[in-house]
Amino acid sequence: MERSKITIEHAVLGRPAHIDAFTIGRASPRTTVLMFGGSGMSREEYERRAQTIVPVFDDDLVRLESEGIELAFFFVSAPWDVSFADVVTDDTVSAHWRRHVELDIRPLVETSTTYGCAYSGGAALLLSGVHESMTGATIIGGDLVPEDFTKPDAWPSPLIAVYNLADPVFAANRGIVEQLVEAEDARLLRKLPGTHAFADYVGNGTWAGVLRRAWQESKSKRP
């Protein structure tokens, strides 16, 4: 496994931004998983993370590599200066965020297929329209899920929405998620123990399962 920190000096957001980058398997994988972190990030924590690489993914990435999975994984820490609620409700904020992703992030992570992932309020960032150029997506403990989300025609499967059984965020998003399920735009998975803590989603195998799903879907499309 290779891991590195990417720093974007001239970001659309008007300040430096950073991404944690990991590669497992081949040096130039054809599949990318792009993940957006959850809300609640302070400026101090964001700037501290700029000097480190988030370690929570390491064990699973090593395990997935031993299974023969080959992919690039990029983790985007939640922005401290973007309102997640406004990304959902304000077209100007949403367009500004999408421009940041399109111009600052996507050129760095582009491969033949890109699968989206988001934790907690990161669902608002991913489903702002950023998801439309991807091949599919999973939200983990998704918060602020947009009620106007529709599955892109090119996606082979609906949006996957995963919530632990004791995740309190599900209650706030249940109505919207169930509407999306009824419209066949989403599929709800709510079977595993755990709270809203991301460590619980790692511990019960949910997060690793997202990468396995992205890898399997990309394999099915290859000649």
N, C-alpha and C positions, 0 to 999 in steps of 0.2 A: 504494500500500500504506500502511495505517495501522498503527502499532505503539504499544503502551503497556504499562505495568506496573500490574497490579491488586494492591492490598494488602488482605488480609483481616485486620482488627484483632481480631475476637473469634472466633477459630477454635475448632472443637471440640477441636483438639489442645492447646489451652491456651496458645497463643503465636501471634504474627502469622505469616501465611502469604502467599505471593505467587505470582502467575501472570503469564506473558508472554502478551500478547494481540495478535493480528495480524488484520487484515481485508484481503482482496483482492477487487477487483471492487466490487459494490454495497455501499452503506453498511450495509444491513441484510440480510446474506445469509441464506438459508434452510438452509444446511448448515454444521455445525460439525465440526471434527476436534479431539478432545481427546486430548492426548498426555501420558504419564507418563514421566518421566526415569528413568535407571538408578540402581542402588544405589551405595553408596560415598561419598555426599555427606557432607562434614564440616559441623559447625555454622558454622564460619568461612566456608566457601565458600557455604553457603546464605545466610548473612546478607550476604555480599558481593554475591551475585546479586540480592538485594532492592533494590540501588541501581542496577542496570543491566538491560538487556534482552539476552538471549542473541542474538548476531549470526549464528550459524551457519545460520539459516533464511533470511536476507534474500534472498540471490541467487536461490534457487529460488522464493521467494514472488513476487518481481518477475517472474520468467520465467513462472510459472503464471498470473499476472494478465494477462500479455501474450497468453496463449493463450485468454483469455476465461473463465477459471475464477473463480467467485465463491464464496468461503467465509470462515468465521471459523476461525482456528487458535489454540488455546490450549495452552501448554506449562506443565506442572506440574513444577517441579524436585523431585527426589526428597527426601522428608523425611529429615532427619538423625537424628530421634529415633524412628523407627518401624522395627522389625526386619522386613525383607522376608520372611525365613524364617518368622517368627511369623505374618505375614499369611496364609501358606499353611497353617500347621499349627495355629494357635491361634485358636479361634472368637471369643474375646473381643477379641483384637487385630484380627482381620479385621472384626468388627462395628464396632469403634471407627473403623477406617479408612474403611469404607463410609459411616458416619455423617458423617465429615468431608467426604467427596466429595459426599454427598447434600445436606447443609445449607450447606456453605461454598462449594463449587465449582459444582455443577450449576446453581443459580439464576443464576449470573453468565454462564454460557455456553450456556444453553438456546436452541436454535433448533428448527425443525420436524424436523430429523434430526441426530443426533449419531453420528459414527463414532469408534471408539476406536483408539488407537495407543499402543504402548509400546516402549521401548528397554531391552534388557538386563533387569535385575531389576525394571524397571517392569512387566514382564509379570505379576508377582505382584500388584502393586497394581491393575492393570486387570482381571485375571481373578479377582479376589476376590469377584465378584458385581456389581461396578460395571458390568461389560460388559452385564449383562442388560437394561438400559434403553436400550441403544444399537442401532444398525441393522447393525452388523458391526464387525470389528476386525482389525488387523494387528499382530503383534509382530515387532520387528526385533532380531535377535540375542538372542531371548528367553531369560532365565535364570529359574530357579525356577518353571518352568511347572507349574501344578497338575495332577496326574494325574487328578483328578476333574472336570476341565473337560468340559462338554458344550455343544454349539452350541445356543443358544436357538432355539426353534421359529420365531420371527419373523424370524430372520436368513435372507436369501436365499442366502447363501454360507457355507461353513465359515470358521473362523478361519484367517487367512493367517499362516504362520510363515516368515519370511525369514531365512536365514543365509548370510553370505559363505562362500566356499569355504575360506578360511583362518581362520575364526572358531573359536577353541578352545572357546567356550562351547557350541557345538553338541554336542560329545562328551558333555558332562555332562547334556544334555537330550534326547539323541537317542532314548533308549528311550521316554520319555514322549511325545515328539512323534510318533514312529512309531505308538504305540498310538492316539493321537488321530486320526492319518491313517487307520489301519485301520478305526476306528469311524466314519469320515467326519465327524468333528467338526472336523478341521483339514486344511489343504492345505499341504504343504511346498514352498518354493521355495529351491533351493540351487544356483545356477548362476553367480553373479557373483563376480569376484575381490574380495579385500579381507580384512581382519582383523576383530576385534571393535570397532575404533575407530569411533565414530559418524561421524567425518569420512569414513571409507571408504564407509559406507552413504549418505552424502550424495553423495560423488564418483561413485559408480557408478549413481546415479539411483534407488536404492531408496526413499529418503524421499520424493522428489517423486512417485514412483509411487503411494505410499499416498494422497496428497492427490488425485491424478487418479482413483484408484479410488473414493474417497469421493464425489467430484463426479459421476462417471459413474453410480454406484449411486443417488445422490439424484435425478439427472435422470430415470432410468428409472422412478421412482415418481411423478413429477409428471403431472397430467392433461394 
